[in-house]
């Protein structure tokens, strides 16, 4: 087999075989196929696309390029949840304890985040003592005993994807649906899940800005999952404005606690119940989505979900008393209010720019070397559609430095007002199961 022939084949719109895709991925991983040929191949994919079979084959070739997590010793159907990312996305912190309270095993492998705020691990480390550096046997025991544990990502999971992503980033081939879908799904499959629930974001704060692109990505990922034997479904959810109110690590932990108490923001609660219902159903703990939802609502009402959060935190050496006393979470030195300059209605909150304002405070990483300030961030006091009086707070700003003029300017620029009433955005756009 020659790489130049395979580039030509894909350039001309033909389907590559399983063996040909394995040859390409294995060759790139071991260094026998150079960057310039893979660059040409990914550009051919960018223009010609891939068939469903090719996408599944590419995904599995990347899965097989490195370690695969064996979760077979964990009892029950392991359901993983993946979000394509957004601003104020606290769903994992809520969903983990929530579905674990119903006996769904949550064996979560998470990473740290670049961008607006930290990843799931960064957020959890706002709880004093909590850590994810646990051995694989202990991880499996924790999930079997408590139905939930979180571990850091393996260093050698899908190395082909890491190489391919770095190359795509510098060759203008990032925005290719087959390459995005196979990248995401390879990591989920290598992490050992039996079933996968995808939260595909759409809107200004999402990777996919339009509903059409989000739908295409969701269908591609669901197709890959089902083609390789993982029951997979996707929810397309709104990210035209931040999810919930809190943007920042300790602030999001507090919001997750409030949500598990039944006192969280309506949009965050609704999304968690929607995603959680699919997780419970795929784990075969309920006969229908409606039954699964009622079960989830019940464990919030009776306090079992909150108790599961305490067990989860303490089992990984976290101070579970923060659940009853969130003031034990890291606290910012200064609190400022961003006051409305006029009467009106909030018409737009540009999510990614508001996320950038949180990063300016230190809530996220601009580079891998950046140190996150777990205490700082933003809490929205108004969302799209809310009426506002001049002088009312739009946002509470939690900061560890006094001069926040740049942050305020960024927020004023990206929270738009209207003199006439505005409709609240639709939260759940579609649910895709095939």
FIDO-452323 format. One record per residue (C-alpha): x, z, y. Coordinates in Angstrom, 1 decimal. Last residue first. Layout:
N
px,pz,py
X,Z,Y
...
This chain:
434
px,pz,py
-30.2,15.0,7.3
-31.1,18.5,8.6
-31.1,18.0,12.4
-32.9,20.5,14.7
-33.5,19.2,18.2
-33.5,20.2,21.9
-33.4,23.9,21.7
-33.0,25.6,25.2
-35.2,23.3,27.4
-34.2,23.9,31.0
-36.3,26.1,33.3
-38.4,24.1,35.7
-37.6,24.2,39.5
-39.8,25.4,42.3
-39.1,23.9,45.8
-36.5,24.8,48.4
-33.7,24.1,46.0
-30.4,25.9,45.4
-27.2,24.9,43.6
-24.7,27.3,41.9
-21.6,25.2,41.6
-20.1,25.3,45.1
-21.1,28.9,45.7
-19.4,29.9,42.5
-16.1,28.1,43.3
-16.1,29.6,46.8
-16.6,33.0,45.3
-13.8,32.6,42.9
-11.4,31.3,45.6
-12.4,34.2,47.8
-11.6,36.8,45.1
-9.0,38.9,46.9
-9.3,42.4,45.5
-7.8,42.1,42.1
-9.0,43.5,38.8
-12.3,41.7,39.0
-15.9,41.9,37.8
-18.1,39.6,39.8
-21.9,40.1,39.8
-23.7,36.8,40.3
-26.7,35.6,42.3
-27.2,38.9,44.1
-30.1,38.9,46.7
-29.1,38.5,50.3
-31.5,35.6,50.9
-34.3,35.8,48.4
-34.1,34.0,45.0
-36.7,32.5,42.7
-35.5,31.8,39.2
-35.7,28.2,37.8
-32.1,28.0,36.7
-30.7,31.5,36.1
-30.3,34.5,38.4
-28.2,37.7,38.0
-25.3,36.0,36.3
-22.7,38.4,35.0
-19.1,37.3,35.6
-15.7,38.2,34.2
-13.0,40.8,34.0
-12.3,43.6,31.4
-10.6,41.6,28.7
-7.8,40.3,31.0
-6.4,37.5,28.8
-2.7,36.9,28.7
-1.7,33.2,29.1
0.9,31.8,26.6
-1.5,29.4,24.9
-2.2,27.9,28.4
-5.1,28.3,30.9
-6.4,31.2,29.0
-9.6,33.0,29.7
-11.1,36.1,31.5
-8.3,36.2,34.1
-10.4,36.1,37.3
-9.6,32.3,37.6
-10.9,32.0,34.1
-14.3,33.3,35.2
-14.4,30.7,38.0
-13.6,28.1,35.4
-16.6,29.1,33.4
-18.7,28.6,36.5
-17.2,25.1,36.7
-18.1,24.5,33.0
-21.6,25.7,33.4
-22.8,23.9,36.6
-25.6,26.2,37.5
-28.4,24.0,38.9
-31.8,24.4,40.7
-31.8,28.1,41.5
-34.9,28.5,43.7
-35.1,29.3,47.4
-34.2,31.7,50.1
-30.7,31.4,51.7
-27.1,32.6,51.5
-27.6,34.2,48.1
-25.2,37.1,47.7
-22.2,37.1,45.3
-21.9,40.8,44.4
-18.5,42.4,43.9
-17.2,44.9,41.3
-13.6,46.1,41.4
-11.4,48.0,39.0
-12.7,46.2,35.8
-13.7,48.2,32.8
-12.4,47.8,29.2
-15.1,48.9,26.7
-15.8,52.7,26.6
-18.6,52.2,29.1
-20.4,50.5,26.2
-21.5,53.9,24.9
-23.8,53.7,21.9
-22.2,50.5,20.5
-18.8,51.6,22.0
-18.9,54.4,19.4
-17.8,51.8,16.9
-14.1,52.2,17.9
-12.6,49.4,15.8
-10.6,50.0,12.7
-11.7,46.9,10.9
-14.4,48.8,8.9
-15.3,50.6,12.2
-16.4,47.3,13.9
-18.4,46.0,10.9
-20.1,49.3,10.2
-21.1,49.7,13.8
-22.4,46.1,13.9
-24.4,46.8,10.7
-26.0,49.7,12.4
-27.2,47.5,15.3
-28.7,45.0,12.8
-30.5,47.9,11.0
-32.1,49.2,14.2
-35.7,48.8,13.0
-36.6,46.3,15.7
-33.5,44.1,15.3
-33.8,44.2,11.5
-37.5,43.2,11.9
-36.8,40.2,14.2
-34.4,38.9,11.6
-37.0,39.2,8.7
-39.6,37.5,10.9
-37.2,34.6,11.5
-36.4,34.2,7.8
-40.1,34.1,7.0
-40.7,31.3,9.6
-37.6,29.4,8.3
-39.1,29.4,4.8
-38.5,30.9,1.4
-36.1,33.6,2.6
-32.8,35.0,1.3
-31.7,31.6,-0.1
-28.4,31.6,1.9
-29.6,28.3,3.5
-32.8,30.1,4.7
-30.8,33.1,6.1
-28.4,30.8,7.9
-31.3,28.6,9.2
-33.2,31.7,10.5
-29.9,32.9,12.1
-29.5,29.7,14.2
-33.1,30.0,15.6
-33.0,33.8,16.0
-29.5,33.5,17.7
-30.8,30.8,20.0
-33.9,32.8,21.0
-31.9,36.0,21.7
-29.3,34.1,23.8
-32.1,32.4,25.8
-34.2,35.6,26.3
-31.3,37.7,27.5
-30.7,40.9,25.4
-32.7,44.0,25.0
-33.6,43.8,21.4
-30.9,46.3,20.4
-29.0,43.5,18.8
-29.2,41.7,22.1
-27.9,44.7,24.1
-24.9,45.0,21.8
-24.2,41.2,22.2
-24.4,41.7,26.0
-21.9,44.5,25.8
-19.5,42.3,23.8
-20.0,39.6,26.3
-19.0,41.8,29.2
-15.9,42.9,27.2
-14.8,39.3,26.9
-16.1,37.4,30.0
-19.1,35.4,30.9
-22.3,37.5,30.7
-25.8,36.3,31.5
-27.1,34.5,28.4
-25.9,30.9,27.7
-24.2,29.3,30.7
-26.0,26.4,32.4
-26.4,22.8,31.2
-25.4,24.2,27.8
-28.6,23.4,25.9
-28.9,23.5,22.2
-28.7,20.8,19.5
-29.2,22.7,16.1
-27.4,21.3,13.1
-27.8,21.4,9.3
-25.4,21.5,6.4
-25.6,22.1,2.7
-22.0,21.6,1.6
-21.5,19.1,-1.3
-19.1,16.6,0.3
-21.8,14.2,1.5
-24.0,17.0,2.8
-21.2,18.2,5.1
-20.2,14.7,6.3
-23.8,13.7,7.1
-24.4,17.0,9.0
-21.3,16.3,11.0
-22.2,12.7,11.8
-25.8,13.7,12.7
-24.6,16.4,15.1
-22.1,14.1,16.7
-24.7,11.3,17.3
-27.2,13.9,18.6
-24.7,15.3,21.0
-23.8,11.9,22.3
-27.5,11.0,22.9
-28.3,14.5,24.4
-25.6,13.9,27.0
-22.5,15.9,28.1
-20.8,16.3,24.8
-18.0,18.8,25.2
-20.5,21.2,26.7
-20.8,23.0,30.0
-22.5,20.1,31.8
-25.0,19.5,29.0
-25.2,19.5,25.2
-24.1,22.0,22.6
-24.0,21.4,18.9
-24.7,24.7,17.0
-23.8,23.8,13.4
-25.1,25.8,10.4
-22.8,25.4,7.4
-23.3,26.0,3.6
-21.0,27.0,0.8
-18.2,28.0,3.2
-14.6,28.1,2.1
-12.5,27.9,5.3
-11.3,24.4,4.2
-14.9,23.2,4.6
-15.2,24.6,8.2
-11.8,23.2,9.2
-12.5,19.8,7.8
-15.9,19.8,9.5
-14.5,20.1,13.0
-11.9,17.4,12.6
-14.2,15.1,10.6
-16.8,15.2,13.4
-14.4,14.6,16.2
-12.6,11.7,14.5
-15.9,10.0,13.5
-17.4,10.6,17.0
-14.4,9.3,18.9
-13.8,10.9,22.2
-10.3,12.2,21.5
-8.8,8.6,21.2
-7.1,8.4,24.6
-3.6,8.3,23.0
-2.2,11.7,24.2
-5.0,13.9,22.9
-5.4,11.8,19.8
-1.8,12.6,18.8
-2.3,16.4,19.1
-5.6,16.0,17.1
-3.9,14.1,14.3
-1.2,16.6,13.9
-3.6,19.6,13.8
-6.0,17.7,11.6
-3.2,16.9,9.1
-2.3,20.6,9.1
-5.8,21.5,7.8
-5.3,25.3,7.4
-1.6,26.2,7.3
-1.4,29.1,9.7
-4.6,30.7,8.4
-7.1,31.6,11.1
-7.7,35.3,11.9
-10.1,37.3,9.8
-13.6,38.5,10.5
-15.7,40.7,8.1
-19.4,40.9,7.1
-21.5,41.6,4.0
-20.4,45.3,4.1
-19.2,45.9,0.6
-18.7,42.3,-0.6
-17.5,41.1,2.8
-15.1,44.1,3.1
-13.8,43.4,-0.4
-13.1,39.8,0.4
-11.2,40.6,3.5
-9.2,43.3,1.7
-8.2,40.8,-0.9
-7.2,38.3,1.8
-5.0,40.8,3.7
-6.1,42.0,7.1
-4.8,41.2,10.6
-8.2,40.9,12.2
-8.0,44.0,14.4
-10.3,46.4,16.2
-8.5,49.4,17.7
-10.3,49.5,21.0
-13.2,47.1,21.2
-12.2,44.3,23.6
-10.4,43.0,20.5
-13.8,41.6,19.5
-13.9,39.3,22.5
-10.4,38.0,21.8
-11.3,37.4,18.1
-14.4,35.4,19.1
-12.5,33.1,21.4
-11.4,34.1,24.9
-13.0,32.9,28.1
-13.0,29.8,30.2
-10.4,27.8,28.5
-8.3,28.4,25.4
-9.8,30.6,22.8
-8.5,32.7,19.9
-9.5,31.8,16.4
-12.1,32.8,13.9
-12.5,32.9,10.1
-15.8,34.5,9.2
-16.9,35.7,5.8
-20.5,36.5,6.7
-22.4,37.3,3.4
-26.2,37.2,3.9
-27.6,40.5,2.9
-30.3,40.8,5.5
-28.1,43.1,7.8
-25.4,40.4,7.4
-27.7,38.0,9.2
-27.8,40.2,12.4
-24.3,41.6,12.1
-22.7,38.1,12.3
-25.3,36.5,14.5
-24.8,38.7,17.5
-21.0,38.5,17.9
-21.2,34.8,16.7
-23.8,33.9,19.4
-21.8,35.1,22.5
-21.5,31.6,24.1
-21.0,32.6,27.7
-19.8,29.1,28.5
-19.7,26.5,25.8
-18.2,25.5,22.5
-19.0,23.2,19.6
-20.5,26.1,17.8
-19.9,26.7,14.1
-21.8,29.0,11.7
-20.7,29.7,8.2
-23.0,30.4,5.2
-21.5,32.0,2.1
-24.1,32.0,-0.7
-23.9,35.2,-2.7
-21.1,37.4,-4.0
-17.6,37.0,-2.6
-15.1,36.3,-5.4
-15.6,32.5,-4.9
-14.3,32.7,-1.3
-11.2,30.6,-1.9
-9.7,29.5,1.4
-8.1,26.1,1.3
-4.5,25.6,2.3
-3.2,22.3,3.5
-3.6,18.5,3.4
-6.6,18.8,1.0
-9.0,19.6,3.9
-7.6,16.6,5.8
-8.2,14.3,2.9
-11.7,15.8,2.6
-12.6,15.0,6.2
-11.2,11.5,5.9
-13.2,10.8,2.7
-16.4,12.2,4.3
-16.0,10.0,7.4
-15.1,7.0,5.3
-18.3,7.5,3.2
-20.5,7.8,6.3
-19.0,4.5,7.6
-16.3,4.6,10.4
-16.2,3.5,14.0
-14.9,0.0,15.1
-13.6,0.8,18.6
-12.3,4.4,18.2
-11.5,3.7,14.6
-9.1,0.9,15.6
-7.6,3.3,18.2
-7.1,5.8,15.5
-5.2,3.2,13.4
-3.0,2.1,16.2
-2.1,5.7,17.0
-1.4,6.3,13.3
1.0,3.4,13.3
2.8,4.7,16.4
3.0,8.3,15.1
5.0,7.3,12.0
3.9,7.2,8.4
6.4,8.8,6.0
6.1,12.1,7.9
4.6,14.3,5.2
1.3,14.8,7.0
1.1,11.1,8.2
1.7,9.8,4.7
-0.8,12.2,3.2
-3.4,11.2,5.8
-2.8,7.4,5.4
-2.6,7.4,1.6
-5.7,9.6,1.3
-7.6,7.1,3.5
-6.5,4.2,1.3
-7.4,6.1,-1.9
-11.0,6.8,-0.6
-11.4,3.1,0.3
-11.3,1.8,3.9
-14.4,0.0,5.2
-13.9,-3.3,7.2
-14.2,-3.6,10.9
-11.3,-6.0,11.7
-9.2,-3.2,13.2
-9.9,-1.2,10.1
-8.4,-3.8,7.8
-5.5,-4.5,10.2
-4.6,-0.9,10.4
-4.7,-0.8,6.6
-2.5,-3.8,6.2
0.1,-2.2,8.7
0.1,1.0,6.6
1.3,-0.8,3.5
0.0,0.0,0.0
